[in-house]
Structures are given as C-alpha cells and as structure tokens.
C-alpha cells in the first residue's frame, strides 16, 4: 500500500467539473483507485457512488437541493485530501457550493488513513472502517442540510417530505444501526426500495394512486411519515434499526441479498401501516 500523502491521480492534468454528476462519479472512482481496500473487504464508500448514480438517473441531480447535498458528499472528499497535498494534478472547476467544514475534513482524513491502516481482512477491521464512514457521512449530511436550507423550496410536493425525511431521519437511523454501505447491500436497496423518479404529492398520500412499484411506495410512505412526525422518531428508531439489520443478517447467513430486500420491504410496509 502507498504511504499517506502519496496518492496519485490516474493520469496527469485531470480536470473535473464539480457541477457535473458524471465528473463527481469520476472523482469517486479516482479516490477509490488510490485508496483501495483489500480484495474481499467490504468497502463502505461504494454506497455513495451508487447513491450518486441513483440521483443522476432518477432526475434528482437536476434539483438544486439534491445537487448541493451530493456536492458535499463527493467534492468535499477531494478538497480535503488536496488540502494536505494529495492529488495535485486533479483540477476542480465549477461552482463550489459550500465550504468544507474543519470537522468533516478531519473525519475524511481519519477515514482514508483508516483505509491505509488495514492489515487484515476480518470483521473487526471492516466494522471499524464502517464506523469511520458513518462519522464522515453523518457529519457531512448535517453540514450539507444546513448549507442547503435556502434550497429546500426547490423540492416539489411529495419529494419534499421524502428528501428531508431521508436526510434528517433515515441517515441517523442507518448510522445508528451501523448499516453496511458496501455495494452488496446498497445496490439492491437502491434498486428495489428507493424511488427511481422524483416523488409527487400522490406518492406520499396513501389514499391516492401511485405508479411507484409497491416496495418503493412503501419506502416513500414510511420516510415521508417519519419526517412529518419527526418528533416521534425515537419511537420508530428501534423498529427501523431492526429493519436495517435484516439486510446485514441476510449476508452473514449467506442468504441471497434480494431475499433480504424482500424481507425488509415487508418490514417497511408494516412500519408505514403503523404510521398512518
């Protein structure tokens, strides 16, 4: 493994336009190539790449609120590492939508140094790196939602409740459950349970028809209701944490991950039913 501070960009003179989702994905790929986890090791940062691609393909990248949130989850990483001399040949161009907070910079240092410190492929090492990821992610999302408060009005009806419920409630729940963000978990979760288009008002009204697939509708209803009743979120948190563990346990037991997603879908439907 390379020593800290000796990361190299994939080729000299790379210019990435930070306003483009495609370039943000390239940025994440550049970081992943420089900070590789050992083969067979669960990689927590893969989840953010999957989520970035989901925002792009679902149309969320065109929304100013989602765009700013994603800027912080992607571009801040490169800015942090460049601030200590890494990736000198990567040039970032475009609108820098929010300044990188000092605590998030340090969290990112801790995470990437944690990747370089891996010496063995075992559960303890994987759990440690996952916890470092959640520290980065929680603090980033907290700073991002504050930085994007002036853009909340850009979220259309339906998407407003889903987006803020995801950012303000679900991130905390998944972090509390130490949910694995490796692609083997997040990939099926994104594909099967998250809405693949911008939500509309009917999607969050259980009395109205919606063309969302049933698993995605259940997720949207549950997250929207949690946002509307965020003062009651401590009541739901243990139930949601149990749902998050379903996927983790399905992997540990050697069960097909999509079976775990089906179990989680049923769990989410139960939560949505209780919330309404």
C-alpha positions as CSV (number, residue, x, y, z in Angstrom):
1,X,0.0,0.0,0.0
2,X,1.1,3.6,-0.6
3,X,2.1,5.7,2.3
4,X,-0.2,8.5,3.4
5,X,0.1,11.6,1.2
6,X,1.5,9.7,-1.8
7,X,-1.8,9.2,-3.7
8,X,-1.5,9.7,-7.4
9,X,-4.2,10.8,-9.9
10,X,-4.8,8.2,-12.7
11,X,-3.2,10.5,-15.3
12,X,-1.6,14.0,-15.3
13,X,-3.7,17.1,-15.7
14,X,-7.1,15.7,-15.0
15,X,-9.8,18.4,-14.9
16,X,-13.1,17.5,-13.2
17,X,-16.1,19.8,-13.4
18,X,-17.7,19.7,-10.0
19,X,-21.1,20.7,-11.3
20,X,-21.5,17.6,-13.4
21,X,-22.6,14.3,-11.7
22,X,-20.6,12.3,-14.3
23,X,-17.5,14.1,-13.1
24,X,-18.3,13.6,-9.5
25,X,-18.6,9.8,-10.2
26,X,-15.2,10.0,-11.9
27,X,-13.9,11.8,-8.8
28,X,-15.1,9.0,-6.6
29,X,-13.6,6.4,-8.9
30,X,-10.2,8.3,-8.7
31,X,-10.3,8.2,-4.9
32,X,-11.3,4.5,-4.9
33,X,-8.4,3.7,-7.2
34,X,-5.9,5.5,-5.0
35,X,-7.4,4.1,-1.7
36,X,-8.2,0.5,-2.5
37,X,-9.4,-1.8,0.2
38,X,-8.1,-5.4,0.1
39,X,-9.9,-7.8,-2.2
40,X,-12.9,-9.3,-0.4
41,X,-13.1,-6.5,2.1
42,X,-16.4,-4.6,2.4
43,X,-16.0,-1.1,1.0
44,X,-18.2,1.5,2.8
45,X,-17.6,4.2,0.2
46,X,-19.2,2.2,-2.6
47,X,-22.6,3.2,-1.3
48,X,-22.1,6.9,-2.0
49,X,-21.1,6.1,-5.6
50,X,-24.4,4.1,-6.0
51,X,-26.4,6.9,-4.4
52,X,-24.8,9.5,-6.7
53,X,-25.6,7.4,-9.8
54,X,-29.2,7.0,-8.4
55,X,-29.6,10.7,-8.0
56,X,-28.4,11.2,-11.6
57,X,-30.6,8.5,-13.2
58,X,-33.7,9.4,-11.1
59,X,-33.6,13.0,-12.1
60,X,-32.7,14.3,-8.6
61,X,-29.4,15.7,-9.8
62,X,-31.2,18.4,-11.6
63,X,-32.8,19.6,-8.3
64,X,-30.7,22.3,-6.5
65,X,-31.3,20.8,-3.1
66,X,-30.2,17.3,-4.0
67,X,-27.3,18.7,-6.1
68,X,-25.9,20.6,-3.2
69,X,-26.2,17.7,-0.8
70,X,-24.4,15.5,-3.3
71,X,-21.7,18.1,-3.9
72,X,-20.7,17.8,-0.2
73,X,-20.7,14.0,-0.3
74,X,-18.4,13.9,-3.3
75,X,-16.4,17.0,-3.9
76,X,-15.5,17.6,-0.3
77,X,-13.5,14.4,-0.3
78,X,-11.2,15.6,-3.0
79,X,-10.9,19.0,-1.4
80,X,-10.0,17.5,1.9
81,X,-7.2,15.3,0.5
82,X,-5.9,18.1,-1.7
83,X,-5.6,20.3,1.3
84,X,-2.9,18.0,2.6
85,X,-1.1,17.8,-0.7
86,X,-2.7,14.8,-2.4
87,X,-3.9,14.6,-6.0
88,X,-2.0,17.8,-7.1
89,X,-2.8,17.0,-10.8
90,X,-6.5,16.9,-10.3
91,X,-8.1,20.3,-11.1
92,X,-11.6,21.0,-9.8
93,X,-13.6,23.5,-11.8
94,X,-17.1,24.9,-11.3
95,X,-19.2,26.3,-8.5
96,X,-18.0,25.3,-5.1
97,X,-21.5,25.3,-3.5
98,X,-20.5,25.1,0.2
99,X,-17.2,25.4,2.2
100,X,-15.7,22.3,3.6
101,X,-16.1,22.3,7.4
102,X,-13.0,21.6,9.5
103,X,-14.6,18.7,11.3
104,X,-15.6,16.9,8.1
105,X,-12.1,17.5,6.7
106,X,-10.7,15.7,9.8
107,X,-13.3,12.9,9.5
108,X,-12.2,12.3,5.9
109,X,-8.6,12.2,6.9
110,X,-9.5,9.6,9.6
111,X,-11.4,7.5,7.1
112,X,-8.8,7.5,4.3
113,X,-6.0,6.9,6.8
114,X,-8.1,4.1,8.1
115,X,-8.1,2.5,4.7
116,X,-4.3,2.7,4.5
117,X,-4.1,1.2,8.0
118,X,-5.9,-2.0,7.1
119,X,-3.7,-5.0,7.8
120,X,-6.1,-7.9,8.0
121,X,-9.4,-8.9,6.4
122,X,-11.6,-9.5,9.4
123,X,-14.9,-8.5,10.9
124,X,-13.3,-6.1,13.4
125,X,-11.4,-4.2,10.7
126,X,-14.5,-4.0,8.5
127,X,-16.6,-2.8,11.4
128,X,-14.0,-0.1,12.2
129,X,-13.9,1.2,8.7
130,X,-17.7,1.2,8.5
131,X,-17.9,3.3,11.7
132,X,-15.4,5.8,10.3
133,X,-17.6,6.1,7.2
134,X,-20.7,6.8,9.3
135,X,-18.9,9.5,11.2
136,X,-18.0,11.1,7.9
137,X,-21.4,10.7,6.4
138,X,-23.4,11.9,9.4
139,X,-21.4,15.0,9.9
140,X,-21.4,15.7,6.2
141,X,-25.1,15.4,5.8
142,X,-25.7,17.6,8.9
143,X,-23.5,20.3,7.4
144,X,-25.0,19.8,4.0
145,X,-28.6,20.1,5.1
146,X,-27.7,23.3,6.9
147,X,-25.9,24.6,3.8
148,X,-28.9,23.7,1.6
149,X,-31.6,25.2,3.8
150,X,-32.1,28.0,1.3
151,X,-32.8,25.5,-1.5
152,X,-35.5,23.5,0.3
153,X,-38.2,25.4,-1.5
154,X,-36.9,23.9,-4.8
155,X,-38.2,20.4,-3.7
156,X,-41.6,19.7,-5.2
157,X,-44.6,18.4,-3.2
158,X,-44.0,14.8,-2.4
159,X,-40.3,14.9,-3.0
160,X,-40.0,17.5,-0.1
161,X,-41.2,15.0,2.5
162,X,-39.2,12.1,1.1
163,X,-35.9,14.1,0.6
164,X,-35.9,15.7,4.1
165,X,-37.1,12.5,5.7
166,X,-34.2,10.7,4.1
167,X,-31.6,13.4,5.1
168,X,-32.9,14.2,8.6
169,X,-34.2,10.8,9.8
170,X,-33.1,7.8,7.8
171,X,-29.4,8.7,7.7
172,X,-29.4,8.8,11.5
173,X,-31.3,5.5,11.8
174,X,-28.9,3.7,9.4
175,X,-25.9,5.2,11.1
176,X,-27.3,4.1,14.5
177,X,-27.7,0.6,13.1
178,X,-24.2,0.7,11.7
179,X,-25.7,-0.4,8.4
180,X,-23.2,-1.7,5.8
181,X,-22.8,0.7,2.8
182,X,-20.8,-1.8,0.7
183,X,-22.3,-2.3,-2.8
184,X,-23.6,-5.7,-1.9
185,X,-26.0,-4.1,0.5
186,X,-26.7,-0.6,-1.0
187,X,-27.0,-1.8,-4.6
188,X,-30.2,-3.9,-4.2
189,X,-31.5,-1.4,-1.6
190,X,-31.3,1.4,-4.1
191,X,-32.6,-0.6,-7.0
192,X,-35.6,-2.1,-5.2
193,X,-36.6,0.2,-2.4
194,X,-35.8,3.8,-3.4
195,X,-38.0,5.7,-5.9
196,X,-36.4,5.7,-9.3
197,X,-38.1,9.1,-10.2
198,X,-38.9,12.4,-8.4
199,X,-41.7,11.8,-6.0
200,X,-45.1,13.6,-6.5
201,X,-47.8,14.5,-4.0
202,X,-49.8,11.4,-4.6
203,X,-46.9,9.1,-3.7
204,X,-46.9,10.2,-0.1
205,X,-50.8,10.1,0.2
206,X,-51.8,6.5,0.9
207,X,-55.3,7.3,-0.3
208,X,-54.1,8.4,-3.7
209,X,-53.0,6.1,-6.6
210,X,-49.3,6.0,-7.4
211,X,-47.4,4.2,-10.2
212,X,-44.4,3.6,-8.0
213,X,-43.7,-0.2,-7.5
214,X,-45.1,-1.4,-4.2
215,X,-41.7,-1.7,-2.4
216,X,-40.7,1.8,-3.4
217,X,-44.1,3.2,-2.4
218,X,-43.8,1.6,1.0
219,X,-40.4,3.2,1.5
220,X,-41.6,6.6,0.4
221,X,-44.7,6.5,2.6
222,X,-42.7,5.4,5.6
223,X,-39.9,8.0,5.2
224,X,-42.4,10.8,4.5
225,X,-44.5,9.9,7.6
226,X,-41.3,9.8,9.7
227,X,-40.4,13.3,8.5
228,X,-43.9,14.7,9.2
229,X,-43.8,13.2,12.7
230,X,-40.1,13.7,13.3
231,X,-40.8,14.5,17.0
232,X,-41.9,10.8,17.3
233,X,-38.8,9.4,15.5
234,X,-37.4,8.0,18.8
235,X,-40.4,5.7,18.9
236,X,-39.7,4.4,15.3
237,X,-36.0,4.2,15.6
238,X,-35.7,0.8,17.2
239,X,-38.1,-0.7,14.6
240,X,-36.2,0.9,11.8
241,X,-32.9,-0.3,13.2
242,X,-34.3,-3.9,13.2
243,X,-35.2,-3.5,9.6
244,X,-31.7,-2.2,8.7
245,X,-30.2,-5.3,10.4
246,X,-32.3,-7.6,8.2
247,X,-30.0,-7.0,5.2
248,X,-26.9,-7.3,7.3
249,X,-28.1,-10.6,8.7
250,X,-29.0,-11.9,5.3
251,X,-25.4,-11.5,4.2
252,X,-24.0,-13.0,7.3
253,X,-26.3,-16.0,6.9
254,X,-25.3,-16.5,3.3
255,X,-28.9,-15.6,2.1
256,X,-29.4,-14.0,-1.3
257,X,-29.3,-10.3,-0.7
258,X,-32.6,-9.8,-2.7
259,X,-34.3,-12.1,-0.3
260,X,-33.1,-9.8,2.4
261,X,-34.5,-6.9,0.5
262,X,-37.9,-8.6,0.2
263,X,-37.9,-9.1,4.0
264,X,-37.0,-5.5,4.5
265,X,-39.8,-4.5,2.1
266,X,-42.3,-6.3,4.2
267,X,-40.9,-4.7,7.3
268,X,-41.2,-1.3,5.8
269,X,-44.8,-1.9,4.8
270,X,-45.5,-2.8,8.4
271,X,-43.9,0.5,9.6
272,X,-45.8,2.5,7.0
273,X,-49.1,0.9,8.1
274,X,-48.5,1.7,11.7
275,X,-47.5,5.3,11.0
276,X,-50.7,6.1,9.1
